Amino acid sequence: MAHRSDSTSSSGERIEAEYARYTDAPPPYSEKQYEGKSENEQNHMRMTDYSKEIARMMGRQLVRGLKIDDAEEGKEAKVAE
């Protein structure tokens, strides 16, 4: 039984590494970076931050779904044996 959890965690780590580009994003702008910018520039910066955060959340959701699918396939393979 411990063997299955080891293989599940290693495949989960593999999935995380493979899809890291979807979950990693530069940090949002700091409030100091907004200082001295026009309203238009600030809006653009906030939209960029928003899109980064949405992409990060969607990436986490993708990885979570892949891990769940991978774990279910592992269970099905174990039952078939």
Backbone torsions as a table, in degrees:
resi	resn	phi	psi	omega
1	MET	NA	-38.1	179.0
2	ALA	-64.3	-30.5	-179.5
3	HIS	-62.9	-42.1	-179.5
4	ARG	-63.5	-42.8	-179.6
5	SER	-66.7	-33.5	176.3
6	ASP	-64.3	-44.8	-178.8
7	SER	-69.6	-34.0	177.9
8	THR	-66.7	-42.9	179.9
9	SER	-68.7	-36.9	179.3
10	SER	-68.8	-37.1	176.9
11	SER	-70.2	-32.8	175.3
12	GLY	-65.0	-40.8	177.1
13	GLU	-66.1	-38.5	179.1
14	ARG	-62.7	-43.8	179.1
15	ILE	-62.8	-44.9	179.2
16	GLU	-60.2	-43.4	-179.4
17	ALA	-66.3	-41.4	-177.9
18	GLU	-65.8	-34.3	-176.5
19	TYR	-107.8	19.5	-178.7
20	ALA	-58.8	-33.0	-178.6
21	ARG	-63.2	-21.1	178.7
22	TYR	-86.7	-22.7	-176.4
23	THR	-102.3	-18.8	178.8
24	ASP	-96.6	134.8	177.5
25	ALA	-149.6	154.8	177.1
26	PRO	-59.6	151.9	179.6
27	PRO	-65.9	157.5	178.3
28	PRO	-65.2	163.0	177.0
29	TYR	-63.2	145.4	175.0
30	SER	-84.2	160.7	179.9
31	GLU	-59.7	-32.3	-179.7
32	LYS	-63.6	-33.3	179.9
33	GLN	-69.4	-20.9	178.6
34	TYR	-78.7	-21.7	-176.1
35	GLU	-62.8	136.3	176.7
36	GLY	80.5	3.8	179.6
37	LYS	-95.4	151.1	176.8
38	SER	-71.0	166.4	179.6
39	GLU	-60.5	-39.0	178.7
40	ASN	-62.7	-45.2	179.2
41	GLU	-64.7	-40.9	178.3
42	GLN	-63.1	-42.9	177.8
43	ASN	-60.3	-43.1	178.9
44	HIS	-62.3	-43.4	179.5
45	MET	-63.5	-41.3	-179.9
46	ARG	-67.5	-38.2	176.4
47	MET	-64.8	-38.7	177.3
48	THR	-63.3	-45.1	177.2
49	ASP	-59.3	-44.6	-179.1
50	TYR	-61.5	-45.1	-178.7
51	SER	-67.2	-35.5	176.5
52	LYS	-63.1	-43.8	-178.2
53	GLU	-67.6	-40.2	177.1
54	ILE	-62.7	-44.9	178.7
55	ALA	-61.4	-40.2	178.9
56	ARG	-63.9	-44.9	-180.0
57	MET	-65.0	-42.1	179.4
58	MET	-65.6	-36.9	177.1
59	GLY	-63.6	-44.1	177.7
60	ARG	-61.6	-40.8	179.8
61	GLN	-64.7	-40.3	177.5
62	LEU	-61.1	-48.8	-179.2
63	VAL	-63.5	-42.2	178.6
64	ARG	-60.8	-43.7	179.0
65	GLY	-64.5	-39.7	178.4
66	LEU	-66.2	-38.1	178.0
67	LYS	-64.4	-42.4	179.8
68	ILE	-63.8	-46.4	178.1
69	ASP	-60.0	-42.5	-179.3
70	ASP	-64.3	-41.6	179.7
71	ALA	-65.8	-40.5	179.1
72	GLU	-66.1	-38.3	177.5
73	GLU	-64.9	-36.9	177.6
74	GLY	-65.2	-39.1	177.3
75	LYS	-65.8	-43.4	179.7
76	GLU	-63.3	-39.8	179.0
77	ALA	-66.1	-39.6	179.5
78	LYS	-65.3	-40.4	179.1
79	VAL	-67.4	-38.0	-178.6
80	ALA	-66.1	-27.5	179.6
81	GLU	-71.5	NA	NA
